[in-house]
Amino acid sequence: MPNSPSEPARCPSGEARRVVVRRKGPMLVEGPVEVEMEDGSVVSSDRFQVALCTCRRSRRYPWCDTSHRDRA
């Protein structure tokens, strides 16, 4: 069951992670992050914030390369 809005999700270190969802853009996630792909492989980034592609147009999927701007 998801956490209530008053209870932030905690990563293993105990710190809350922030995820920002935009209607016409990428999902912004505070890093570092590991993303598990459909095939079970894991890609990671140690950046302080990453943009995850939600439109699947990115040539660098799962990372956003702003390809959504061409058609949005």
N, C-alpha and C positions, 0 to 999 in steps of 0.2 A: 504494500500500500504506500503511495507517495507521502512524503512529508507534508505537513500543513505549511502554509506560507510563513507561519511564525517560527517554524523549525527548519533552518537551513540544512541542506544536505551536507554531510561532512565527508571529506576525503580521508584516506588512511592516516594522514598526519594530524587530523582533527580540525583543520581549517576549512571554512566554507568556500566553495567554488562558485563563481558567478558565471551564469550563462545568459547572454542577451540575445533574444530572438527578434528578428526584424521581418516584416512582411515581405519586402522585396529585396532581400539581401542575405548575406551569410549569417550563420549563427556564430556569435562571438563567445569564446570560452577562455576564461582565465587559465593560463598555463602554469607549469608544463602539463602536457596531456599525452595520453596514449589512446589511440582510436583503433578499435577492433573492427576489421573489415568483414564483409560477408563471407569471404573464403577462410576466415579465421586468422589471417595474417594481422600483425599489429604494426601500425606506423606511429611514430612519436615526434613530438616537438618540445623543445625546452624553452621556447619563447614565452614571454610574460603574458601574451594574449595571442590566440590563434583565431582565424576565421574559417569555419567549416562550411563547405559548399552545401547548399540545400536544393539547388536547381539541377545538379548533375551536369552542368555545361562545362565545368572547369577541366582544363587539360591536366591539372595537378591534383585531381580529386583524391582524397577528401578535402584538401585545402582549397580555399576560394582563390581564384585568380581574376576576379571581377568580370568573368564572362557573362554574368547575369545582366550586366549593364547594356550589352548589345541589344537585348530584346525586351528589357523591362520597361 
